Amino acid sequence: MVVGWICLIIGLLGIILPIIPGIPFLIVGLALLSTEHRWVRSLLIWTKRKLGRWWPSKIQIPPLRRKPSRADDEAPR
């Protein structure tokens, strides 16, 4: 998760600074964070739709991890 946030920050800096390629870092950061945060996954899907044919075919959107609920923790007796 830390690497995802670092890539996202570098990507945002890359939009401002001309030396750093911002878009690849943003996509990688979003892909890494999309397994943990539903809003990031939605943003990544929106980005994929906007980029269309320019979206790299090797980058797949990972599934969202299902967090266990309290009902799963308590076994029926």
Beta strands, then each sheet from edge to edge (+ up, - down):
end
